[in-house]
Amino acid sequence: MRRLLTLACTVGLLVLLTACGGDDTAETSDQAAPSASASRGPIPGKVRDVGPEPVPTLTLETLDGASIDLAARDGELLLVNFWATWCAPCREEIPDLKSLHTDFENLTVIGVALDRKGREVVKPFAQKLEINYPIVIDKSGAAEAEFGPIPGLPTTILVTPDGQVTKRVVGIFPTEEMRPTLKKMLSGEA
């Protein structure tokens, strides 16, 4: 019985580890990953209502050296996306996050990279995929700790224009499903 339980746990762990990529050195193709909203794509994450609770008082430094004070972003809808370069679902949602960042005025996607190797893997990865939104590296775990447990990657946290955390998505951000909600949040209706 113990052997069967050990085997089942080992298989479960391997499946879990395989689901989110490999290691920090994983190569990506030169082509953009398919849209997460494509009909053949992976299953989007589930949107969960939380709070509302104030956005953490936290200042993050982007790859280009700029500072982002999350609490001082009044009037902007923030999508704080926790991800890693080695996470396959994270890579798949990047094209959709780039589109959201471009398509909506007063919406800012902030990518919080949790790669252990930090800047040496994240910066070339972001350049190669032409990521158009700010990327910060959370090697110390400060952002992860402030936003409360990040149960898996990717995880996206929505912060309303008035600075309240109201939604969490664990898994690929369901872009097409959320577009109407984002419009309402930006207009003050949601």
N, C-alpha and C positions, 0 to 999 in steps of 0.2 A: 504494500500500500504506500509506504514511504517513497519507494522508487518511482511509482506512478505519479505521485504528487510532485516529486522533484522534477521529473521529466516534463510534466504539464507546466510547471512554473518556468522552467528553462525555455521551453518552446514559446510561451507567452512573452517572456522577456525578449527573446530574439525577434519576435514579430513586432513588438513595440519599438525596439531599437532600429529595425529596418524601416519602419514607417516614416521615420523622420531623418533619413539621409544616411550619411556615413561619417566622415571626419572633416576637419577644417580645411583639408586640402582638396576637397572634391572639385572636379572641373565642371564647368558649365559650358553648354554649346554657345556659339556666337549668335545663334538665333534667339529671339525672345521666347520665353516659356509660353506655352499656350495659356490663353485666358482661363482663369478659374471659373468664369461664368459660362464657358463653352458647354454645350450639351454633353459632350463626351468627357468633360473634365471631372476632377475629383469632387466629392461631396463637400459642399460648403459647411462651414462651422455654424453652430447654433447661436443665435443672438439671445443674450440673457439680460434682462433688466436688472440693474443694481442701484443702490443708493436712493436718491442722489446723495453724493458726498463731495466735498470740495476736492478739487485737483490738488495733489501734493505740492507743497512748496519746495520746488526742486529746480535747479538750474543745471542744464546739460550742455556739454560742449560738442559741437558738430565736428565732422571730419575736417572741415575747412577752417576750424578755429573759432567760429561764431558761437555765441551763447544763446541758449533758449531757456527763458524763465517761464515755466509752464503756467504759473499763477498770474503772470502779467500778459497773457494772451487773450485778454477780453475781446469779445466780438468775433473770435475765430472758433470754428468747430475743429477740434483736434482728434485725429485718429492716431493714437500711440500704439505702434505695432512692434511687439517683441518678436524677434526672429533671429536666425543664424544662417550663415552661408552654407552650412552643411545640411540644413533642413530642407528636404525636397518640397514639402507643401509650402514652405516659406518662399522658395524660389518660384513656385508656380503662381503665387498671388501677386508678385511684384508688378507685372504688366498692368493689372487692374488697379493697384495702388497708385501707380504712376498716372493712370488715366484720371482717377478721382482727384489727385492733387492738381492736375491741370484743368479739369472740367468744372470744378466748383470754386467760385470766388469765396474767400473767407473760410476755406477748408484747408487745413495743413495736415499732411501725413508726416509723422515723425517716426522714423525707423530706429528702434533701440536694439542694436546688435549685441547678442550675448556670447559671441565667439571668444573662447579663452585666449586665442592667439592675437586678438585685438586688431589694431590698425593694419598690421602686416598682411592680414587676409581680407579684412573688410573693405579697405580702401580700393585695392585693385578690383575686387568683386563689384563694388558699386560703380566704378568707372566702366568696367566691361559691360554691365547691364544698363549703363546710362541712367541710373536712378536719379530722378529729378526732385526728390524731396530730401529734407535734412536727415542725415544718419548720425546717430551718436553711438558710442561704444560703452557698454555697461560692464566693464571687467570687474569693478568693485562690487556690483550687485546692488548699488544704491537705488536705482530706478526700480528694479525688480522688487526690492524690499518695500519701497514707498507705495507701490501700486498693489501690494498684497499678493498672495501667492500666484505665480504664473504656472499653472498646472501642466502646460504643454506648449509647444511651438507649432505654428504661430499663435499668438494671442493678441487681440486688438482691443483697446479700451477707448471708448468714445467719451470725449469731454465736450460738453455743450458750450456755446458761445459765452454763457455766463459763468463758466468755470466749474461745472458740476460733472462728476463721473456718473453716467447714467446707464451705460451698456458695456457688456464684455462679450467678446466672441473668441471662443477657443476653437481653433481650426481656421481654415481658409475663410477670409472675409467674404461674405456673400454679396458681392458688389451690386449685381443687378437687383436683387431683393431689397437692398438697403438704399438705393438711390432715392426713392420717394421719401423715406424716413430722413435721409440727410437733408433733402430740400426743405422738409418741414422743420427740422431742427435749425437750419440756417435762417428760416423766415420767422422763427419764434413760435411756430404752431405746435411743436412737439414738446 
